[in-house]
Amino acid sequence: MKGKGDEQMLVTKQEVPPATEVERPGRREMWAYGVGSFGIFAVWSLMSSFLTYYYTDVVGITAGAVGTLMLLARLFDGVTDLGMGSVVDKTKSKYGKARPWLLWLTIPLGIATVLLFSVPDIGATGAIIYAYVSYIGFVLIYTAVSIPYKTLLGVMTQHQHSRSISNIYAAVFILSGNLLVVAFTQPLAAAIGWSALAFIYGLLIVITLYITFFKVKERAATAAHKTEIEKVPVKIGFQALVKNKFWLIITLYCATFYTTIGLTQGAAMYYAQYIIGNVDYFPLIGIASALPMLIGVFFIKPFVRRWGKRNVAMTGALIFIIGQCIKLADPYSLLLFLSGHVLVGIGLMPAIALTFAMINDTIEYGEWKTGVRTEGLVNSGTSVGIKVGTGIGLALIGWLLGFGGYVGGSPEQSTLALQMILALNLYIPLALGLVKMILLYLFKVDHNYPDILADLQARKVEG
């Protein structure tokens, strides 16, 4: 079957020789994996929600320059993602292939977080140079930690439902961290300053990722499997990756989804200040989406078991679209915006809870399709979509605000700037929601996954 088209019949379960039961992590270990998400994604939310505003309204960098910085750094970071994935696949240590990177680079990531929000008063040109150096440094170290962390989900187990549950547990911490960020960052920054606040977040990421390192075990990559991976040239690994149609679809989906996240989080501060009329409403806006996300993730498990990850994520995309339409009824109404934003949060939650599990499900499809298994490349390749999507979202904020003549810190903005703020918060996210629906419709790996896994196990028995 190796190398043949998708249309060829999979080996049925009756034809598969009895295979060894797939080893599953215990509940405590799955929660320990999730704990790492609290720190790593709280820092991500901090950067996505506040860095653009920090640069334009606190440091005083022009919006257009910030937009260009965001995109260039993310494009560069996306390229390094692929390299990091290959490095992870070839890493060999007593800790495994993914876990050692959490040990080595978590503290540097905490330091980079502090430096990111500590732009010194060295003039306009000096501030831009510092922003480029500190931001690119941050995203490079973040990549070197986040790729192994995501890969760890794929090597904890090959059991599909255990991956889903681990991802849901992680989502509890992701959404808790996001709620913490949107609710407390603005008032705390006003009280203790951005650098001190960044130090707190940096400390959080160190503590939480070390818990994951010490408590999680790698299982899916057996000794023979590691030897097989080491023999696969990088070129062959990339060729196998691009033949994985479901990986391509989920990568495009990640780019679209994280562009949406970049816009809905990064542009909300401007919406609160200039459309609603009071920047102090931002925590309320953040809580309106973050709290339903956190509550909803506790109820998602039975829906995933019954309908599958892809169908639940599609339902979420539809709810997101409805939420955006409610906002459009009266863009200047705080009540309608908050009501729509609650549905936006509910709609985003399934993707946050399930995307990384869906990514790792494409590992087995790729191995079945090509005979090459590369967990690191699958996760790092998809991470390119995540990084580029976030970069596009944050770049659009800077560029469209710059196009509208936005002046950072000014109490009044031009009519065109206000129109751009509306577009960033309402119209563009709505269009992206429709794109997400189409991509999820095409992502049909759930249906064949049990047969794919059974066939792979049969090959191992026969080999």
C-alpha positions, -999 to +999 in steps of 0.1 A: +000+000+000+029+023+006+031+050-020-003+042-036-031+067-040-057+075-014-084+057-034-069+023-027-089+004-001-075+005+034-068-028+051-099-036+071-098-043+108-107-080+101-076-083+079-053-068+104-033-092+126-036-086+163-015-056+172+000-044+204-024-021+224-014+015+219+000+028+252-019+057+267-008+084+291-026+086+325-049+114+334-023+131+356+002+131+328-023+145+303-030+173+328+007+179+332+011+183+295-017+209+296-001+229+324+027+239+300+001+256+278-007+280+306+026+298+305+035+294+268+001+306+255-003+333+282+028+349+268+015+344+233-017+361+242+002+389+258+022+395+226-009+391+203-032+413+224-009+441+236+024+443+217+011+463+188-007+487+212+025+489+234+046+498+203+022+524+189+007+541+220+034+535+247+067+535+228+054+558+200+065+538+169+044+545+139+016+521+131+029+513+096+064+505+109+049+482+135+029+464+108+060+458+087+079+446+118+052+421+126+051+405+092+088+404+085+096+389+118+068+363+114+079+353+079+115+348+091+102+329+121+080+307+098+111+296+079+130+287+111+100+266+122+107+241+095+143+239+105+134+235+141+110+207+132+138+188+115+161+194+145+135+180+168+130+149+146+167+142+148+172+151+185+185+121+205+189+124+242+180+105+274+150+128+277+137+119+242+133+142+211+109+169+223+113+172+261+150+183+262+142+215+244+118+225+272+146+220+297+172+239+277+153+270+264+125+278+288+145+302+309+158+321+279+122+324+267+112+340+300+141+365+297+131+373+260+095+380+272+108+407+296+130+423+270+101+424+245+082+449+267+112+469+279+120+492+250+144+519+263+140+556+256+166+559+229+148+579+202+126+568+174+152+550+153+168+533+183+133+522+195+126+506+161+160+488+160+155+476+196+120+464+187+133+444+157+161+428+177+140+419+207+110+408+188+129+386+164+149+372+193+117+364+211+100+347+182+131+325+175+133+313+211+095+309+213+098+286+182+125+266+197+103+259+227+068+257+211+077+233+183+090+207+208+060+213+231+035+207+202+055+177+190+053+162+225+016+157+220+023+135+190+049+114+208+031+110+241+008+084+224-006+073+191-040+068+207-062+093+189-087+100+217-060+104+243-045+131+221-079+148+219-083+147+257-047+159+263-054+188+238-087+196+257-068+196+290-042+219+274-071+241+262-083+246+298-049+261+306-046+280+273-080+297+279-072+303+316-040+320+306-059+340+280-085+351+305-057+361+329-041+382+302-071+400+288-086+407+323-055+419+342-028+430+318-041+465+311-048+475+348-016+458+360+005+475+333-009+509+344+000+501+380+034+484+379+047+491+343+050+468+313+085+455+321+075+443+356+044+427+342+064+409+316+087+396+343+056+380+360+046+363+327+082+352+321+082+335+355+050+318+348+063+303+316+094+289+333+073+272+361+047+257+339+069+243+312+092+227+338+062+209+352+055+195+317+091+185+313+093+165+345+059+149+344+054+139+307+068+108+290+075+102+253+060+069+240+052+069+203+088+071+191+102+037+199+139+030+197+135+014+162+113+043+152+140+068+162+165+049+141+142+050+112+137+087+115+175+093+118+179+076+084+154+099+066+171+128+049+157+162+053+148+164+017+128+132+019+110+145+050+099+177+032+088+157+001+067+135+023+052+165+041+039+182+009+023+149-002+002+149+030-030+166+018-046+168+052-014+185+066-017+211+038-054+218+047-048+221+084-018+244+078-040+267+057-066+265+084-041+274+111-030+304+091-066+316+087-075+309+123-045+327+138-050+357+115-084+358+130-070+356+165-044+383+158-072+406+146-098+399+173-072+402+201-048+428+188-073+453+174-098+452+203-078+478+223-083+503+195-120+494+192-126+500+229-108+533+229-121+549+197-153+531+187-169+524+221-151+555+235-132+542+266-101+520+266-111+508+301-137+487+284-110+464+270-109+440+300-147+436+297-144+429+260-117+404+267-136+386+294-167+385+272-149+361+249-123+345+272-148+334+299-172+316+276-141+299+260-130+286+294-164+275+304-172+258+271-140+237+271-153+217+301-183+206+280-167+198+247-154+163+255-187+143+248-193+162+216-159+153+203-164+117+212-197+116+194-191+138+164-154+141+160-129+170+162-135+183+127-173+185+130-172+202+164-147+227+150-170+234+120-198+241+144-176+265+163-168+284+131-205+288+123-211+302+158-182+326+153-198+339+121-231+344+138-213+364+166-197+387+140-230+393+123-246+404+157-218+429+161-226+443+126-261+452+136-248+482+155-210+485+156-212+514+181-234+495+207-213+481+236-241+457+245-244+442+210-206+441+206-203+422+239-232+399+230-216+390+197-182+387+213-196+360+237-205+339+206-172+347+191-155+332+221-177+301+221-169+298+184-132+301+188-130+276+217-133+243+197-104+253+174-082+262+204-092+230+221-087+207+191-064+221+165-031+206+178-047+172+181-060+175+145-025+185+134-010+154+151-036+132+135-021+140+102+011+123+113-003+088+108-019+098+075+014+110+062+032+079+074+005+057+058+007+077+026+044+080+021+060+055+046+078+084+063+069+096+098+081+130+109+063+144+139+086+174+142+082+185+106+044+181+108+042+203+138+068+228+127+053+230+092+019+237+106+035+262+130+046+281+099+009+287+092+003+297+128+032+322+128+025+336+094-012+339+102-005+357+135+020+379+116-006+388+089-032+396+115-009+419+135+006+434+103-029+442+090-036+461+122-004+483+117-008+487+080-045+496+080-042+519+109-013+536+091-033+538+059-061+555+079-037+580+093-038+567+129-018+587+154-007+568+185-019+583+218-041+609+201-076+614+217-091+619+183-086+599+150-095+605+114-127+591+099-106+568+077-087+555+107-120+548+125-132+529+094-101+508+095-106+500+131-142+488+122-128+467+094-102+451+116-127+441+142-158+433+122-156+428+084-122+410+080-128+385+108-162+377+093-147+368+059-120+347+076-147+328+094-162+317+061-128+306+048-124+285+080-157+267+073-145+257+038-112+244+050-127+224+078-152+208+054-122+196+034-104+182+064-118+146+065-091+126+083-113+117+112-134+092+092-104+071+080-081+075+110-089+041+128-083+022+096-051+041+089-038+033+123-048-003+120-031-006+087+001+010+101+002-015+129-004-043+105+027-032+085+048-033+117+036-068+125+043-080+089+077-062+089 
